[in-house]
Amino acid sequence: MLIELEDKIIELIENLDKDKFIFNFLSLYDFPKATITKLEKGVNNVSKNKNEIHLKAKLFLEKLKMIL
């Protein structure tokens, strides 16, 4: 089970889609599809900042810009 999860995470990283990464990652951990869809659409996102995804008491993600 753990090795299967690791393989799926590696595949997710190798086929990186920055806009969908977090949603695909959550699906690997059996988050309900309805929750992921609502979060994607912004319905369950309690953050008002467009660069943040916040699912109350479960997840907080801030998209950062890399400056070189």
LOMI-392163 format. One record per residue (C-alpha): residue in three letters; y, z, x; residue number from 1. Coordinates in nm, 3 decimals. Each point is the difference from the previous one (the first is absolute). Layout:
<pt fidren="ALA" y="Y" z="Z" x="X" mitor="NUM"/>
...
This chain:
<pt fidren="MET" y="0.000" z="0.000" x="0.000" mitor="1"/>
<pt fidren="LEU" y="0.247" z="0.099" x="0.272" mitor="2"/>
<pt fidren="ILE" y="-0.084" z="-0.305" x="0.210" mitor="3"/>
<pt fidren="GLU" y="0.044" z="-0.225" x="-0.305" mitor="4"/>
<pt fidren="LEU" y="0.345" z="0.151" x="-0.058" mitor="5"/>
<pt fidren="GLU" y="0.089" z="-0.045" x="0.366" mitor="6"/>
<pt fidren="ASP" y="-0.107" z="-0.366" x="-0.014" mitor="7"/>
<pt fidren="LYS" y="0.213" z="-0.057" x="-0.311" mitor="8"/>
<pt fidren="ILE" y="0.302" z="0.161" x="0.166" mitor="9"/>
<pt fidren="ILE" y="-0.045" z="-0.217" x="0.309" mitor="10"/>
<pt fidren="GLU" y="-0.022" z="-0.309" x="-0.221" mitor="11"/>
<pt fidren="LEU" y="0.312" z="0.109" x="-0.187" mitor="12"/>
<pt fidren="ILE" y="0.190" z="0.033" x="0.328" mitor="13"/>
<pt fidren="GLU" y="-0.130" z="-0.330" x="0.140" mitor="14"/>
<pt fidren="ASN" y="0.114" z="-0.182" x="-0.316" mitor="15"/>
<pt fidren="LEU" y="0.325" z="0.193" x="-0.023" mitor="16"/>
<pt fidren="ASP" y="0.221" z="-0.067" x="-0.299" mitor="17"/>
<pt fidren="LYS" y="0.294" z="0.235" x="0.053" mitor="18"/>
<pt fidren="ASP" y="0.111" z="-0.013" x="-0.363" mitor="19"/>
<pt fidren="LYS" y="-0.342" z="0.082" x="-0.143" mitor="20"/>
<pt fidren="PHE" y="-0.147" z="0.216" x="0.278" mitor="21"/>
<pt fidren="ILE" y="0.054" z="0.340" x="-0.160" mitor="22"/>
<pt fidren="PHE" y="-0.137" z="-0.116" x="-0.336" mitor="23"/>
<pt fidren="ASN" y="-0.311" z="-0.149" x="0.162" mitor="24"/>
<pt fidren="PHE" y="-0.038" z="0.316" x="0.209" mitor="25"/>
<pt fidren="LEU" y="0.015" z="0.221" x="-0.309" mitor="26"/>
<pt fidren="SER" y="-0.269" z="-0.211" x="-0.167" mitor="27"/>
<pt fidren="LEU" y="-0.234" z="0.079" x="0.292" mitor="28"/>
<pt fidren="TYR" y="0.033" z="0.368" x="-0.092" mitor="29"/>
<pt fidren="ASP" y="-0.086" z="-0.062" x="-0.366" mitor="30"/>
<pt fidren="PHE" y="0.346" z="0.049" x="-0.145" mitor="31"/>
<pt fidren="PRO" y="-0.014" z="-0.121" x="-0.361" mitor="32"/>
<pt fidren="LYS" y="0.093" z="-0.369" x="-0.032" mitor="33"/>
<pt fidren="ALA" y="0.247" z="0.084" x="-0.277" mitor="34"/>
<pt fidren="THR" y="0.180" z="0.247" x="0.228" mitor="35"/>
<pt fidren="ILE" y="0.021" z="-0.254" x="0.281" mitor="36"/>
<pt fidren="THR" y="0.130" z="-0.270" x="-0.237" mitor="37"/>
<pt fidren="LYS" y="0.264" z="0.233" x="-0.145" mitor="38"/>
<pt fidren="LEU" y="0.103" z="0.107" x="0.349" mitor="39"/>
<pt fidren="GLU" y="0.027" z="-0.366" x="0.106" mitor="40"/>
<pt fidren="LYS" y="0.222" z="-0.076" x="-0.298" mitor="41"/>
<pt fidren="GLY" y="0.210" z="0.310" x="0.063" mitor="42"/>
<pt fidren="VAL" y="-0.101" z="0.179" x="-0.321" mitor="43"/>
<pt fidren="ASN" y="-0.158" z="0.302" x="0.176" mitor="44"/>
<pt fidren="ASN" y="0.229" z="-0.010" x="0.301" mitor="45"/>
<pt fidren="VAL" y="0.216" z="0.314" x="-0.026" mitor="46"/>
<pt fidren="SER" y="0.219" z="-0.107" x="0.293" mitor="47"/>
<pt fidren="LYS" y="0.333" z="-0.166" x="-0.074" mitor="48"/>
<pt fidren="ASN" y="0.012" z="-0.155" x="0.348" mitor="49"/>
<pt fidren="LYS" y="-0.139" z="-0.356" x="0.012" mitor="50"/>
<pt fidren="ASN" y="-0.147" z="0.066" x="0.346" mitor="51"/>
<pt fidren="GLU" y="-0.210" z="0.294" x="-0.118" mitor="52"/>
<pt fidren="ILE" y="-0.316" z="0.037" x="-0.204" mitor="53"/>
<pt fidren="HIS" y="-0.050" z="0.347" x="-0.141" mitor="54"/>
<pt fidren="LEU" y="-0.287" z="0.094" x="-0.228" mitor="55"/>
<pt fidren="LYS" y="0.067" z="0.357" x="-0.105" mitor="56"/>
<pt fidren="ALA" y="-0.217" z="0.253" x="0.188" mitor="57"/>
<pt fidren="LYS" y="-0.225" z="-0.276" x="0.141" mitor="58"/>
<pt fidren="LEU" y="0.185" z="-0.244" x="0.224" mitor="59"/>
<pt fidren="PHE" y="0.328" z="-0.059" x="0.177" mitor="60"/>
<pt fidren="LEU" y="0.064" z="-0.314" x="0.203" mitor="61"/>
<pt fidren="GLU" y="0.325" z="-0.115" x="0.154" mitor="62"/>
<pt fidren="LYS" y="0.024" z="-0.357" x="0.126" mitor="63"/>
<pt fidren="LEU" y="0.173" z="0.000" x="0.337" mitor="64"/>
<pt fidren="LYS" y="0.167" z="-0.286" x="0.178" mitor="65"/>
<pt fidren="MET" y="-0.103" z="-0.043" x="0.361" mitor="66"/>
<pt fidren="ILE" y="0.295" z="-0.046" x="0.232" mitor="67"/>
<pt fidren="LEU" y="-0.071" z="-0.139" x="0.346" mitor="68"/>
